[in-house]
Amino acid sequence: MTGSMSWTRHRYEIAAAVPVVAVFAALYLWMVPTDGPEWTAAAFGLAVLFAIPTFLWLVTSLLLVDRWWNSAGARLSTMDVPGQMLTATVATLPEPRQRWGEAMLGELTQVQGRWPRWRFALSCTRATLSLWLPTGRPVLAIAAGVVVAAATAAHTVVGAAVPGLGFFATCFVALVGAMVVLGIARAGRVRVTVAALLVTIAVVASVVATATFLLQHPTAADGLQSASAAILAASLACCLWLAVAPPRRLDTTSRVAPNVGLAAAAIFVLGGLAISRADVEGLPAYWLLFGPVLTFMVAASIAAAVGRSFRIGLQAGIWTVITVMPLSWSVGLATMLHQYGIDGRWTFAGDTSSAGFNLGFAFMTFLAVPIIGFPFAVFGALTGAAIRGTRRNGVHTGATPPDTPPGSGDR
């Protein structure tokens, strides 16, 4: 049994590591130069540069699998395939349908025999398709039609008004609309909090800043090609979704995680602005490299220590990500436009550049900050939870047991 569970755990670790390698390999192939006299040296240097975050994310994925295994994974691995399938299906149900799913899991424990268990699990899985739609199919069909029409109109109207922004607008409207339709289908609740409102404002400011930049400098569209525009739109839409209507596993009644995450993001952006105005050669590059490490790790450590929960520290890291991305993007574009208005020309590291180059570098920074920072948020959450221990049923323990449900550390 121990050997079987160990192999099962290794399979989950491999399943977590493969997407990490695939994503970083895709980013590398996208960014690596394919021509030019020095492309070989550039490709090798970029590969060495990519090896560091890839290693950090591999370690992070293994740590997250380890935490999940100690809390729920080991129990799940003892189930047969029908039990695992039904458990995974029930986990996707909206809150009003959770009791039905739990009842079906209880019924499955009474079913004996391989094929009867398979039939019962499959019938329950089919039944969940109707449970996903408490609002009715006609409403969903209308909502989906509105989203398609809005995305099409966004491409036409925005593309005509702001050259180079049409594809971004289409992707952003389509993704946000899909999230709205999914929320209607699942009867999801929208989280109306100050933190969610601030992230929403930051996302809106990012869209406005992008439109303003391209409207004033249409040639900068070269720095935001189709792939970059799609990634930017997906990132901003995801930030909005996680802030306003997060999955149940990421939701929390604790105020520690969002407050610490928002504060950390604000400190990082303000620190970057102060360093950029200090006019010290090389200092902005050091801040871009070490700023996310310090900001994310300290924020997650504080949240985990205060909440006495690894999960709260992890949530603080997620809140830092979804705040710092739109905030740094909008503030960065506004700062570049302001500097251009003063100098009358585009510069980068003291040399003359172009609007498209500066916009492209801003996009690379937009991606680099969470890529560098989030692994250290996980490390910080582990450190904070280990230092303070956790609380279970009001009793403090020095060791860190499997995580409690979201928010329980604050009760």
C-alpha positions in Angstrom: 0.0 0.0 0.0 2.8 2.4 0.9 4.6 1.7 -2.4 1.3 2.3 -4.3 0.6 5.6 -2.6 4.2 6.7 -3.2 3.9 6.0 -6.9 0.5 7.8 -7.0 2.1 10.8 -5.3 4.9 10.8 -7.9 2.4 10.8 -10.7 0.8 14.0 -9.2 4.2 15.6 -8.9 4.9 14.7 -12.6 1.5 16.0 -13.6 2.3 19.3 -11.8 5.8 19.6 -13.3 4.9 19.0 -16.9 2.8 22.1 -17.4 5.6 24.2 -15.8 8.2 22.9 -18.3 5.7 23.2 -21.2 4.8 26.9 -20.4 8.4 28.0 -20.0 9.5 26.1 -23.1 6.7 27.9 -25.1 7.7 31.3 -23.7 11.4 30.6 -24.6 10.5 29.5 -28.2 8.3 32.6 -28.5 11.1 35.0 -27.3 14.2 33.4 -28.7 15.7 35.1 -31.8 15.6 33.0 -35.0 17.9 35.0 -37.2 20.8 37.5 -37.1 24.5 37.0 -36.8 24.4 36.6 -33.0 21.3 34.6 -32.6 23.1 31.5 -31.3 24.7 33.4 -28.4 21.4 35.2 -27.7 19.5 31.9 -27.7 22.0 30.3 -25.2 21.9 33.3 -22.9 18.1 33.3 -22.9 18.1 29.6 -22.1 20.3 30.2 -19.1 18.0 33.1 -18.0 14.9 30.9 -18.4 16.5 28.1 -16.4 16.3 30.0 -13.1 12.5 30.7 -13.0 11.8 27.3 -14.5 13.7 25.7 -11.6 11.9 28.0 -9.0 8.5 27.1 -10.5 9.3 23.4 -10.5 10.2 23.6 -6.8 7.0 25.6 -6.2 4.8 23.0 -7.9 6.3 20.2 -5.9 5.8 22.1 -2.6 2.1 22.7 -3.5 1.6 19.1 -4.4 3.2 18.2 -1.0 0.8 20.5 0.9 -2.2 19.1 -1.1 -1.1 15.6 -0.5 -0.8 16.0 3.2 -4.3 17.6 3.4 -6.5 15.8 0.9 -4.3 14.0 -1.7 -3.5 10.9 0.4 -7.1 10.3 1.1 -8.1 10.8 -2.5 -5.4 8.3 -3.6 -7.0 5.5 -1.6 -10.2 5.8 -3.6 -10.8 3.8 -6.8 -11.3 5.6 -10.1 -15.1 6.0 -9.9 -14.7 7.6 -6.4 -12.0 9.9 -7.7 -14.1 10.9 -10.7 -17.2 11.6 -8.6 -15.1 13.6 -6.0 -13.6 15.7 -8.8 -17.0 16.3 -10.3 -18.6 17.3 -7.0 -15.8 19.8 -6.4 -16.9 21.7 -9.5 -20.5 22.1 -8.4 -21.8 25.5 -7.3 -22.4 26.1 -3.6 -26.2 25.5 -3.7 -25.6 22.0 -5.1 -22.7 20.9 -2.8 -25.0 19.0 -0.4 -26.4 16.9 -3.2 -22.9 16.1 -4.3 -21.9 15.1 -0.8 -24.9 12.9 -0.5 -24.0 11.1 -3.8 -20.5 10.5 -2.5 -22.0 9.0 0.6 -24.2 6.8 -1.5 -21.2 5.6 -3.5 -19.6 4.2 -0.4 -22.5 1.8 -0.1 -22.3 0.5 -3.7 -20.3 -2.7 -4.1 -18.7 -4.1 -7.2 -16.6 -2.5 -9.9 -19.2 -2.1 -12.6 -22.0 -1.0 -10.3 -19.7 1.7 -8.9 -18.8 2.8 -12.4 -22.5 3.0 -13.4 -23.4 5.0 -10.3 -20.5 7.4 -10.7 -21.2 8.0 -14.4 -25.0 8.5 -13.7 -24.1 11.1 -11.0 -21.7 12.8 -13.4 -24.4 13.1 -16.1 -26.8 14.4 -13.5 -24.4 17.2 -12.6 -24.8 18.7 -16.0 -28.3 19.7 -15.3 -27.4 20.9 -11.8 -24.9 23.3 -13.3 -27.8 25.3 -14.8 -30.0 26.6 -12.0 -30.8 29.6 -14.1 -32.0 27.7 -17.2 -30.7 27.2 -20.6 -32.6 30.0 -22.3 -31.0 32.6 -20.1 -27.5 31.1 -20.7 -28.2 31.1 -24.5 -29.1 34.8 -24.4 -26.1 35.7 -22.3 -23.8 33.8 -24.6 -25.3 35.5 -27.6 -24.7 38.9 -26.0 -21.1 38.0 -25.3 -20.5 37.0 -28.9 -22.1 40.2 -30.2 -20.1 42.3 -27.8 -16.8 40.7 -28.7 -17.5 41.2 -32.4 -18.5 44.8 -31.9 -15.4 45.4 -29.7 -13.2 44.3 -32.6 -14.9 46.5 -35.1 -15.5 49.6 -33.0 -12.4 49.7 -30.9 -10.2 48.6 -33.8 -11.5 51.5 -35.8 -11.2 54.0 -33.0 -7.8 52.9 -31.7 -5.6 51.2 -34.3 -3.8 48.1 -32.9 -6.3 47.6 -30.0 -9.0 45.7 -31.8 -7.6 42.2 -31.1 -6.9 43.0 -27.4 -10.5 44.4 -27.0 -12.0 41.3 -28.6 -10.0 38.9 -26.3 -10.7 40.9 -23.2 -14.5 41.3 -23.8 -14.8 37.6 -24.8 -13.0 36.4 -21.7 -14.8 38.6 -19.3 -18.1 37.7 -21.0 -17.3 34.0 -20.7 -16.7 34.4 -17.0 -20.0 36.2 -16.6 -21.8 33.3 -18.5 -20.0 30.8 -16.3 -21.0 32.7 -13.2 -24.6 32.7 -14.3 -24.5 28.9 -15.0 -23.0 28.2 -11.6 -25.2 30.7 -9.8 -21.9 32.1 -8.5 -21.8 34.9 -6.0 -19.9 38.2 -6.8 -17.6 39.3 -4.0 -18.2 43.0 -3.3 -15.4 44.1 -1.1 -13.0 47.1 -1.0 -10.2 44.9 -2.2 -12.2 43.5 -5.1 -13.3 47.0 -6.0 -9.7 48.3 -6.0 -8.5 45.4 -8.3 -11.4 46.2 -10.6 -10.4 49.8 -10.8 -6.8 48.8 -11.5 -8.0 46.5 -14.4 -10.1 49.3 -15.8 -7.2 51.7 -15.5 -5.0 49.3 -17.4 -7.5 49.0 -20.3 -7.8 52.8 -20.4 -4.0 53.3 -20.2 -3.5 50.9 -23.1 -6.1 52.6 -25.2 -4.6 56.0 -24.4 -1.1 54.9 -25.2 -2.0 53.4 -28.6 -4.3 56.3 -29.4 -1.5 58.8 -28.9 1.2 56.6 -30.4 -0.3 54.3 -33.0 3.1 53.0 -34.1 3.5 51.5 -30.7 1.2 48.7 -31.8 4.3 46.9 -33.1 5.3 46.3 -29.4 2.0 44.6 -28.7 1.6 41.9 -31.3 -1.4 39.4 -31.4 0.2 36.9 -28.9 1.1 39.7 -26.5 -2.3 41.3 -26.7 -4.0 37.9 -26.1 -1.8 37.3 -23.0 -2.4 40.8 -21.7 -6.1 40.5 -22.1 -6.2 37.0 -20.5 -4.1 38.2 -17.6 -6.2 41.2 -16.9 -9.5 39.2 -17.2 -8.1 36.6 -14.8 -7.1 39.2 -12.3 -10.7 40.6 -12.4 -12.2 37.1 -12.1 -10.1 36.1 -9.1 -10.9 39.4 -7.3 -14.6 39.5 -8.0 -15.8 35.9 -8.3 -13.0 33.5 -7.2 -13.3 29.7 -7.1 -14.5 28.3 -3.8 -11.1 27.0 -2.9 -9.5 30.4 -3.3 -12.3 32.4 -1.5 -11.7 33.4 2.1 -13.6 35.2 4.8 -10.2 36.5 6.2 -9.3 40.1 5.5 -5.6 39.4 6.1 -4.8 38.0 2.7 -6.4 40.7 0.5 -5.2 43.6 2.7 -1.6 42.3 2.8 -1.7 41.5 -0.9 -2.9 45.0 -1.9 -0.4 46.7 0.4 2.5 44.6 -1.0 1.5 45.5 -4.6 1.2 49.2 -3.8 4.6 49.2 -2.1 6.2 47.4 -5.0 4.8 49.8 -7.6 5.6 52.9 -5.5 9.1 51.5 -4.8 9.7 51.1 -8.6 8.6 54.7 -9.2 10.9 56.0 -6.6 13.8 54.0 -7.9 13.2 55.1 -11.5 13.3 58.7 -10.4 16.5 58.2 -8.4 18.5 58.2 -11.7 21.0 55.6 -10.5 22.4 53.5 -13.3 21.4 49.8 -13.0 19.2 50.3 -9.9 15.8 49.8 -11.8 17.2 46.4 -13.1 18.1 45.3 -9.6 14.6 46.3 -8.3 13.0 44.3 -11.1 15.0 41.3 -10.1 15.0 41.5 -6.3 11.9 43.7 -5.7 9.4 40.9 -6.4 11.4 38.4 -4.3 11.2 40.6 -1.2 7.7 41.9 -1.8 6.0 38.6 -2.4 7.9 36.7 0.2 7.5 39.2 3.0 3.8 39.7 2.3 3.0 36.0 2.2 5.1 35.4 5.4 3.2 38.1 7.3 -0.2 36.8 6.1 0.6 33.2 7.0 2.0 34.2 10.4 -0.9 36.4 11.3 -3.5 33.9 10.0 -1.5 30.9 11.2 -2.3 29.2 7.9 -0.3 28.3 4.8 -3.4 28.8 2.8 -3.9 32.4 3.9 -0.3 33.1 3.1 -0.8 31.6 -0.4 -3.9 33.7 -0.9 -2.0 36.8 0.0 0.5 35.9 -2.7 -2.4 35.5 -5.2 -3.8 38.9 -4.1 -0.4 40.4 -4.6 -0.3 39.0 -8.2 -3.8 40.1 -9.2 -3.1 43.6 -7.9 0.4 44.2 -8.9 -0.2 43.2 -12.6 -2.9 45.7 -13.5 -1.5 48.4 -11.2 2.1 48.2 -12.5 0.8 48.1 -16.1 -1.4 51.1 -15.8 1.1 53.2 -13.7 3.9 52.1 -16.0 2.2 53.3 -19.2 1.1 56.5 -17.5 4.7 57.2 -16.4 6.1 56.6 -19.9 3.5 59.0 -21.4 4.3 61.6 -18.8 8.1 61.2 -19.4 7.6 61.5 -23.2 5.6 64.7 -22.7 8.5 66.2 -20.7 11.4 65.0 -23.0 9.6 64.9 -26.3 11.4 61.7 -27.2 11.4 58.0 -26.2 14.4 56.8 -24.2 15.4 53.5 -22.6 18.4 53.2 -20.2 19.6 56.6 -21.4 19.5 55.7 -25.1 17.0 56.7 -27.8 14.3 54.1 -28.4 10.8 54.0 -29.7 7.2 53.9 -28.4 6.9 50.3 -29.6 10.1 49.2 -27.9 9.1 50.8 -24.6 5.6 49.2 -24.8 7.1 45.8 -25.5 9.5 46.1 -22.6 6.7 47.2 -20.3 4.9 44.0 -21.3 7.9 41.8 -20.5 8.0 43.5 -17.1 4.3 42.9 -16.7 5.0 39.1 -17.1 8.3 39.0 -15.2 7.1 40.4 -11.9 4.6 37.6 -11.1 6.8 34.9 -12.7 9.7 35.9 -10.4 7.6 36.8 -7.3 5.0 34.1 -6.9 7.3 31.2 -6.1 8.7 33.3 -3.3 5.2 33.9 -2.1 4.8 30.1 -1.7 8.2 30.0 0.2 7.1 32.9 2.4 3.7 31.2 3.2 5.5 28.0 4.2 7.9 30.1 6.4 5.2 32.1 8.1 3.0 29.1 8.8 5.9 27.2 10.2 7.0 30.1 12.5 3.7 30.8 14.0 2.1 27.3 13.7 -1.6 27.0 13.0 -4.8 27.2 14.9 -7.3 24.3 14.9 -10.5 24.7 16.9 -8.9 27.5 18.8 -5.8 25.4 19.9 -2.4 26.6 18.7 0.0 23.9 17.6 3.7 24.4 17.0 3.9 22.1 14.0 2.0 22.9 10.9 -0.7 20.3 10.3 -2.8 20.0 7.1 -4.5 23.3 6.2 -7.8 24.3 7.6 -10.6 25.5 5.4 -10.2 29.1 4.1 -10.6 31.6 6.8 -10.6 29.2 9.7 -7.3 30.5 10.9 -9.0 33.8 11.7 -11.9 32.4 13.7 
